[in-house]
């Protein structure tokens, strides 16, 4: 199945580079390009899109605001937003994850890393740059305003096993790693992850990570 990609970046040269790379890959294609957030939202609503590569800093409407609009639209729930940023430790990245983005990647990545990232988020998994994730969580995600949505009681809908799995997801473990740690099959772990996401209204694993830290299920520095 071909992954349909929408590019949103105000730099035409960068969009052209991404288009050439993606269109040269058999399992994905670029279906459109946007130069600002308004255009990204409009194209997301009119084109068949699986993954949206979104730059944060764009004119008129930035990538953060555009991400909020897209991820809040139930009719666009199938679109996965992958944030592209020059600054991996930017607080806007944390806000984009809270808004519903599936992950982020620095613009200094290698071509194969970009393609792997597109495949990862298209499959419904989170993509958080390993070099920045822990610092990002420590600085921003772990210091939310305490609201009804982020209170520990929000996790009451989960079973103890779902909480265990969610905590390990938040620490960056794959389904296979979690299966070994909890003496479960990878398929059973996937089922627990999916059920936790459904109960908490999380679009994907990235949102599950955000919820785990915001609700205090895991703390920065936890191994």
C-alpha positions as CSV (number, residue, x, y, z in Angstrom):
1,X,0.0,0.0,0.0
2,X,1.4,3.4,-1.0
3,X,1.8,6.0,1.8
4,X,0.4,9.3,0.7
5,X,2.4,12.3,1.9
6,X,1.6,16.0,2.2
7,X,4.5,18.4,2.5
8,X,4.1,21.6,4.5
9,X,7.2,23.9,4.5
10,X,7.7,27.5,3.5
11,X,11.0,26.7,1.7
12,X,10.3,25.6,-1.8
13,X,13.8,24.2,-2.3
14,X,13.3,21.9,0.8
15,X,9.9,20.8,-0.4
16,X,11.4,19.9,-3.7
17,X,14.1,17.9,-2.1
18,X,11.7,16.0,0.0
19,X,9.4,15.4,-3.0
20,X,12.2,13.9,-5.1
21,X,13.3,11.7,-2.2
22,X,9.8,10.5,-1.4
23,X,8.6,10.0,-5.0
24,X,11.7,7.9,-5.7
25,X,10.6,5.5,-3.0
26,X,8.2,2.7,-4.3
27,X,6.0,2.6,-1.2
28,X,5.2,6.3,-0.9
29,X,4.3,9.4,-2.9
30,X,3.8,13.1,-2.4
31,X,0.2,14.1,-3.0
32,X,0.6,17.8,-2.4
33,X,2.7,20.7,-1.1
34,X,1.8,23.6,1.2
35,X,3.8,26.8,1.8
36,X,2.0,27.8,5.0
37,X,-0.3,26.4,7.7
38,X,-3.5,27.6,6.1
39,X,-2.7,25.7,2.9
40,X,-1.7,22.6,4.9
41,X,-5.1,22.5,6.6
42,X,-6.9,23.1,3.3
43,X,-5.0,20.4,1.5
44,X,-5.4,18.0,4.4
45,X,-9.1,18.4,4.1
46,X,-9.2,17.9,0.3
47,X,-6.5,15.4,-0.5
48,X,-6.1,11.7,0.5
49,X,-3.3,12.1,3.0
50,X,-1.7,9.5,5.3
51,X,1.3,11.4,6.7
52,X,1.8,15.2,6.8
53,X,5.4,16.4,7.1
54,X,4.9,19.7,8.9
55,X,7.4,22.5,9.5
56,X,6.8,24.5,12.7
57,X,7.9,27.9,11.5
58,X,5.7,29.0,8.6
59,X,4.0,32.3,7.7
60,X,0.4,33.2,8.1
61,X,-0.4,30.1,10.2
62,X,2.4,28.2,11.8
63,X,2.8,24.5,11.9
64,X,1.7,24.3,15.6
65,X,-1.6,26.0,15.0
66,X,-2.1,23.9,11.8
67,X,-1.4,20.7,13.7
68,X,-4.0,21.7,16.3
69,X,-6.7,22.3,13.6
70,X,-5.9,19.0,11.8
71,X,-5.7,16.8,14.8
72,X,-8.9,18.3,16.3
73,X,-10.9,17.5,13.2
74,X,-12.5,14.0,13.5
75,X,-12.8,13.7,9.8
76,X,-9.0,13.9,9.6
77,X,-8.3,11.4,12.3
78,X,-6.5,9.1,9.8
79,X,-3.8,11.7,9.1
80,X,-0.5,11.4,11.0
81,X,1.4,14.6,11.6
82,X,5.2,14.4,11.6
83,X,6.9,17.6,12.8
84,X,10.1,18.7,11.1
85,X,12.2,21.2,13.0
86,X,15.6,22.7,13.0
87,X,15.6,22.9,16.8
88,X,14.9,19.5,18.4
89,X,14.6,21.1,21.9
90,X,12.0,23.6,20.9
91,X,9.1,24.0,23.3
92,X,6.8,24.2,20.2
93,X,7.6,20.5,19.6
94,X,6.1,19.6,22.9
95,X,3.0,21.7,22.2
96,X,2.7,19.9,18.8
97,X,2.8,16.5,20.5
98,X,0.1,17.7,23.0
99,X,-2.0,18.9,20.0
100,X,-1.9,15.4,18.4
101,X,1.3,15.2,16.3
102,X,2.7,11.7,16.0
103,X,6.3,12.7,16.5
104,X,9.1,14.9,15.4
105,X,12.3,14.8,13.5
106,X,15.2,17.2,13.1
107,X,15.9,18.6,9.7
108,X,19.4,17.3,9.9
109,X,18.3,13.7,9.5
110,X,19.7,11.4,6.8
111,X,17.4,10.6,3.9
112,X,16.8,7.0,5.1
113,X,15.8,8.3,8.5
114,X,13.1,10.5,7.0
115,X,11.7,7.6,5.0
116,X,11.7,5.3,8.0
117,X,10.0,8.1,10.0
118,X,7.2,8.4,7.5
119,X,6.7,4.6,7.6
120,X,6.7,4.6,11.4
121,X,4.0,7.2,11.9
122,X,2.0,5.8,9.0
123,X,1.8,2.6,10.9
124,X,0.4,4.4,13.9
125,X,3.6,4.3,16.0
126,X,5.2,7.3,17.7
127,X,8.4,8.8,16.3
128,X,10.4,10.8,18.8
129,X,14.0,11.6,18.0
130,X,16.0,9.6,20.5
131,X,18.6,12.3,21.1
132,X,15.9,14.8,22.3
133,X,13.0,12.9,23.7
134,X,14.1,12.6,27.3
135,X,15.1,16.3,27.5
136,X,12.0,17.3,25.8
137,X,9.8,15.4,28.3
138,X,11.8,16.7,31.3
139,X,11.6,20.3,30.2
140,X,8.0,20.5,28.9
141,X,5.8,17.4,29.0
142,X,6.4,16.7,32.6
143,X,5.3,20.2,33.7
144,X,1.7,20.5,32.4
145,X,-1.0,22.5,34.0
146,X,-2.9,20.2,36.2
147,X,-6.4,20.0,34.7
148,X,-9.1,17.3,34.8
149,X,-7.7,15.9,31.6
150,X,-4.2,15.5,33.0
151,X,-5.0,14.4,36.6
152,X,-3.9,11.0,37.7
153,X,-7.6,10.0,38.1
154,X,-7.8,10.0,34.3
155,X,-6.0,6.7,34.3
156,X,-8.7,5.0,36.4
157,X,-10.3,3.7,33.2
158,X,-7.2,1.5,32.6
159,X,-6.6,-2.0,34.0
160,X,-3.4,-2.5,36.1
161,X,-1.9,-4.4,33.1
162,X,-2.7,-1.5,30.7
163,X,-1.0,0.9,33.1
164,X,2.1,-1.3,33.2
165,X,2.2,-1.4,29.5
166,X,1.6,2.3,29.1
167,X,4.4,3.1,31.5
168,X,6.8,1.1,29.5
169,X,5.7,2.7,26.3
170,X,6.3,6.1,27.8
171,X,9.9,4.9,28.6
172,X,10.5,4.2,25.0
173,X,10.2,0.4,25.0
174,X,9.0,-1.4,21.9
175,X,6.2,-4.0,22.0
176,X,8.8,-6.7,21.8
177,X,10.8,-5.3,24.7
178,X,7.6,-4.9,26.8
179,X,6.6,-8.5,26.0
180,X,9.9,-9.8,27.4
181,X,9.7,-7.7,30.5
182,X,6.1,-8.6,31.3
183,X,6.2,-12.2,30.0
184,X,3.5,-11.5,27.4
185,X,3.3,-12.0,23.7
186,X,3.9,-9.0,21.4
187,X,0.4,-9.3,20.1
188,X,-1.0,-9.2,23.7
189,X,1.1,-6.1,24.3
190,X,-0.2,-4.5,21.2
191,X,-3.8,-5.2,22.3
192,X,-3.1,-3.5,25.7
193,X,-1.6,-0.5,23.9
194,X,-4.5,-0.2,21.6
195,X,-7.0,-0.5,24.4
196,X,-5.2,2.1,26.5
197,X,-5.2,4.5,23.5
198,X,-8.9,4.0,22.9
199,X,-9.8,4.5,26.6
200,X,-7.7,7.7,26.8
201,X,-8.6,9.1,23.4
202,X,-5.0,9.0,22.3
203,X,-4.4,9.1,18.5
204,X,-1.2,7.0,18.7
205,X,1.7,6.1,20.9
206,X,3.0,9.6,21.0
207,X,-0.2,10.8,22.7
208,X,0.1,7.8,25.1
209,X,3.6,9.0,26.1
210,X,2.3,12.5,26.7
211,X,-0.6,11.3,28.8
212,X,1.7,9.0,30.9
213,X,4.0,11.9,31.9
214,X,1.2,14.4,32.3
215,X,-0.7,12.1,34.6
216,X,2.4,11.2,36.6
217,X,2.4,7.5,35.7
218,X,6.1,7.9,35.0
219,X,8.5,10.6,36.0
220,X,11.5,12.2,34.3
221,X,14.6,10.2,35.0
222,X,12.8,6.9,35.4
223,X,14.8,4.1,33.8
